[in-house]
Amino acid sequence: MILSEVLKEYRSEMNIDKRLKEIGLVNSWEEIAGMAIAKRTSKVYIKEGKLFIHLNSSVVRNELFMVKESLKQRLNEKAGEELVKEIILR
């Protein structure tokens, strides 16, 4: 067995593949949302299928509220599975 297979099996057994995908989505927030929105975002994290987005701008909050479903769809497409079930804007 090669090392990559062992690591893949370990990640699967420890159920960390999903968490790694969540971290990848959060780390790619600027790429997904765009630089203008990312600059006005103070915190982004996923907890129990909910994406929490803390914003510094009420205007951006309203803009994201209007496109929440399409944003959720783009995030899940990037992840390759439904990781984000709901988006919470704060």
C-alpha positions, -999 to +999 in steps of 0.1 A: +000+000+000+014+034-009+014+064+014-013+083-005-037+053-001-029+050+036-036+087+041-068+085+021-080+056+042-070+074+074-090+105+064-120+084+056-119+065+088-114+097+109-142+115+090-120+145+083-126+147+045-157+167+050-140+191+074-111+195+050-136+205+022-152+230+046-119+246+053-111+247+016-144+266+009-137+291+037-102+296+024-114+303-011-140+328+000-123+357-018-123+337-051-160+327-047-174+360-035-150+384-052-125+408-037-150+436-030-172+414-008-143+396+008-128+430+019-161+437+037-162+403+054-147+400+088-153+363+095-165+332+075-169+298+089-190+266+085-207+249+114-232+221+112-239+227+075-245+265+080-222+290+065-218+320+088-207+353+071-199+383+093-200+415+073-188+450+080-213+466+055-251+466+056-251+472+018-231+441+011-253+421+036-284+431+016-267+423-017-257+388-004-292+383+010-306+387-025-282+361-040-280+336-011-294+307-030-271+311-060-241+316-037-250+284-018-252+266-051-218+279-063-202+269-029-216+234-031-205+230-067-170+240-057-170+214-029-184+187-051-212+179-025-238+197-004-217+210+024-236+243+028-273+238+036-280+274+048-262+308+048-264+330+078-255+367+073-245+387+103 
